[in-house]
Amino acid sequence: MSAPSHPSLPDQAERDRFRRRLDRNFSVIAPAGVGKTTAIVDRIAAIADRDEQEVDSLLKSLAVVTYTKKAAAEMSERARQRLAGGGPRAADRLAAFNGAFFGTIHSFCLELLRRWGHVLGLPPELRVAADKEALWNSFLSGQDSLLGGLPESMRAELARYVDLRDLCELARKWPLESTPPPQPEEVPPEPDLGALLSYEAPRKNSVAVVERHQQLLRKWLDKKKLDDEWLGLPERSTEAREFKTLWQAVFSPLRDWLAQATAVAAADLARRFRAYRLEQGEVFYEDMVSLCCELMRHPEAGRDIRAQGFHIILDEAQDTDPAQFEVLLAVAQSPEASGNWREGNLPPPGRYCMVGDPQQSIYADRADIATYLAVHEALVAAPGGEEATFQVTMRCDEAVVAWVNASGPAALHGAEGQVSLVALEAKPEAGPGAVQALRLEPESPPDARKTNETARQEARLLADWLKKSTPGDFGVKDWSQIALLCPRRNRLEDLAEALAVAGLPYQNHSGRNTRGEDPAYAWAAGLAAVMADPGNAFELAGVLRELYGLSDGELAAQVEASGTRGPWHPLSLALPPRCGGQVQVALEQLHGLRRELMELPLRTGFARMIEAVDLPGRLASIGAGVEALDILSTEAAVAEEAGEGWVEFAQRLRSDYTSEGGEADPEPGKIQLLTCHKAKGLEWPVVILPFLFSPLGSPNMSYPQPLAGPGGALTLALDSDHETGEAKTWQGRRDRHALERLLYVAMTRPRQRLILVDDEAFFPKGRDSFAECLRLREDEENRSRWLELSPWKATTDTKNHQKETKSLPDAPSKVLAEALLVLSPSYIRRVLPSSLARHEAGHGHERSERDRLAEPEYPEVAHSSSGGTGYGNWWHGVMETLSWEKSVEAWREQLRAALPACPDPIRGEAEIERFLESDLAGLLASAEVVRTEIPVLWRASEAEAYDGSIDLTARLPGGGWLLVDWKTDRVGKNPTAELLAAYGPQLAAYRSALLAIFGSDVRALLYSTRAALAAVLP
């Protein structure tokens, strides 16, 4: 049962050692596509075989820890199938197997806290916080001072220089496991500005710039004399080298003091916030790990947990952070052990195994590759520890393997903390494969200052090339077997736009589609909301409208006829309905369903709710998928295990409404578009890697920012001008190494063909690019290999592909295909105007993502609106409900009343006043009609229809319409140009719709709350 028949592989001895030697701790190096999941399942099956000869079952104490719940479910199911494969003891094996743990580190920690958390004074029932934002605001409202960690004498000084809103954001991301920062001197150093004020510019063209900065410094000194005046630090805007160096030297002592004091205050506020949420019985995912670290250090609880005899198998070990390693290694220790793994206290032989690939460690902001390597070395060096390395890839054909092995050492070079390349071997039956270069030439000479424009030109040429090709030219039968991988999301958006213009079908897996855009999620969330809150008339109206097909007119008529019944709205499930008509029929069903569900456990109740309203059937009637329902069923089960009820679960679904959706299955006939981050763990027959020479730059960084230096020590950078020494250099090197490993991930995704786009003519310097990582530029080590690559050449050989199509959806039947041909001319593509918005790199818009540091798929994490997103939601909400028919003074009173709910009340109050004093407010006050959140479904062409919602429209005196879109994003030096560049296409789509609907003039503008200006669409 435990030893399936494998073909003989060159590394089979390594695989057999890991499977058979159950009395050893292993650290397995498992590069791309080598079949690590199969190897882990093989070891689990061998444990089951051993159980049949032993009294104590290892399966019952097994804990398989994976990176995501999806991976855990797959691992568990495959192991279960192996163990159920017949034999007289299959039932016994499965009974023992049911006691094993499969899940994420957070789920594992939560189990430990539920059983032993009482020794830390934790409440008996811990809940995963459903609304982080509300919890944070509740905490802040009870604080006398945000600077409680500092002596009274220092608080006023710090508050003069540091924005307390920045301090709060810093506290929310402060790592609690870090070493507490040292207290600074009580009095901040005074900067001596004499050298700056007397500085004489060496060149005439810099005289005016220097004088402007000197005038700024004099004004700053004048303000400094006023004790109650907020100062901040004067901002330098010149890059003149000598003056910049002098400026940094003058302000460096004060910056260092402010950074130290800010770190002390933020760390103290972070500790107080955690204590507060624990008092409320709520935890964040990071709390689970840090609390378990405390638990394992507790003398009694730690001994009791170790006595459980856990046998740990850790998957994706390279993505494990230091605190997670501490927990997992500690629980696998012997009961009498004390101290951690760094002190030589490692698990007994056979109790701990980890499988990972340091070459695929691409989340440098969370996982620490140095810690992973240290654990690997300690584990292998300890008695009973072994290393195993798998090298045969089951994925890549021979040419791809040869290219990675030959060019890869330039990126994975083993120097300065980078890992070394582990050479791959192709499987015995691998095909020849191909690695080719597609050489593109720009239509016009590129401008080095306009990299985004140049990238869009490359995207257009690449789309034109694909338009002239067929899937057969790549050796495949369907476009979905070809993936385009981009190093950054903004480049992916360029490519998506170019493919759309070329009329090519594509599926963007890294788009900004939210979970709430999926009807399955939206409908289930709405149902859960009314089950949890029977008086929520707003949600109930949506359920009746969307699921039961009742019109607004029917609902309004029934509400008007019913009148009011005490405190309850006529649309309520709190009491039996008495409104009559079809509305009453629907309400009766939902009222009875709610009474039934309140008696059931959450997971059972959720399944019953889906069944009772036939949600799958309703979704099928509109052609929508039901995959989200399976995911939500799992989330309901997890929520139940966490002790949550309908209220908490419904709140979680609401807070997660705007988070990005999970992975989607490939749609037949569509080119697959992904970022390289998103592609990790996936594979395709053909992979195309564009933007090879395009500069990628550094990720945008918000300040103040804690920087982790060597050894994990934290240094706080106040702003981009703050010189933090080795920490900033170390972090830059860390990010560069993660980029080099990301390139390895991208190059090892194809099964048969890798096509590298030669865009050197677009980006001649190739700095901060994949090409620089791979050393492809002039006079670099891989230059000759690069120039010798075979040029792109079409093929019609699909023999290799035919062996690899098992996981792809079946092709439509002939009848269905003929029906699609008939229907296709009338099919209209739905376009969300919001998807037309563009975000340039470095723009600083709050909705943009630092894609290099993009989150992996964490299904267990509940996303909440925080920061800019939370503020934007608040602003849109108050503007939607404002009484526009009243006076400006009435607006002011209503808006001020909404400030307590604002995530940033100080900013909210200031931006409200600026808006009320703006020309736009005056224009809206004179409008004949103002309407908000106007749904629009407008057919723009024979093939496309715009489907979206307009923030505000107003009928102006004398005719004509005004269209307003609220924007709360950060803006730069030229906000009008930036906003129009980012959101102009979206606004133009809405204006086109209104022009067609009203047939009269429409003036469209974007109102920036930060800049208090209206950017008018030309």
PyMOL commands that set and color helices and strands:
alter all, ss='L'
color gray80, all
select helices_A, chain A and resi 12-20+36-51+59-61+69-83+90-97+105-120+132-141+152-161+164-172+194-197+204-224+241-279+285-297+299-306+317-319+322-331+341-343+358-360+369-381+398-410+451-467+471-473+479-481+489-502+515-517+519-532+537-546+552-562+581-597+602-612+615-621+627-641+646-655+676-679+710-712+726-747+770-773+783-788+799-802+814-826+833-836+851-853+867-881+888-897+899-901+905-916+919-925+975-998
alter helices_A, ss='H'
color red, helices_A
select strands_A, chain A and resi 25-29+62-66+101-104+127-128+282-283+311-314+352-356+385-389+392-393+425-426+434-439+482-486+506-508+671-675+684-689+705-708+714-717+750-758+790-791+829-831+929-939+944-955+961-967+1002-1008+1013-1016
alter strands_A, ss='S'
color yellow, strands_A
deselect
rebuild
show_as cartoon
